[in-house]
Amino acid sequence: MKLFIASDIHGSSAYCEKLMERYEEEKPDKVLLLGDILYHGPRNDLPDLYAPKGVIEMLNSIAGEILCVCGNCDCDVDQMVLDFPILSDYSFLYIDGVTIYATHGHIYNQNKPMKGAKGILLCGHTHVPCIEEYVDFTYLNPGSVSIPKKGSRHSYMVFENGVFVWKDVLSGEVYQEYKARQI
């Protein structure tokens, strides 16, 4: 199974369009969105071409492919316009022998993991790509599609055959990989 993972679009139709181009190239089985889809949030500057209605249209066109968790900037009103569920705080996936705990990162994260979490703790929220190994889990962050922080790239991830791959949203260039432990 090929999983296409993205976080923190924050209403940028310009970067969502680039993400959709990568989606078309990657041809994944499913898309996993780690929250903060439409609203930019009070702490962030407006992203390039802030147009949530455009993001709604693009994502709704692939609604049947999307799994999503709720970010701190997502709310009930967003659910009214999106054709896929977005309001769950977390999701569990078991793919290719790897257990993945997917959440946005504002409730559960590397400093406050879910009880009993073993495997991959996959979060967005910080807008910074990351790999951190802990005793029971590995914390991974794909970074942000539209508002990267700390000098990072506009990025997304692909998970396939037990390997997480970080890619640049603009070019599709691979810049980091992580082979997951099977748990």
Buried (B, 14 or more C-beta within 10 A) or exposed (E): EBBBBBBBBBBBBBBBBBBBEBBEEBEBEBBBBBBBBBBBBEEBEEBBBBBBEBBBEBBBEBEEBBBBBBBBBBBEEBBEBBEBBBBEBBBEBEBBEBBBBBBBBBBBBBEEBBEEBBBBBBBBBBBBBBEEEEEEBBBBBBBBBBBBEEEBBBBBBBBBEBEBBBBBBBEBEEBBEBEBBEB
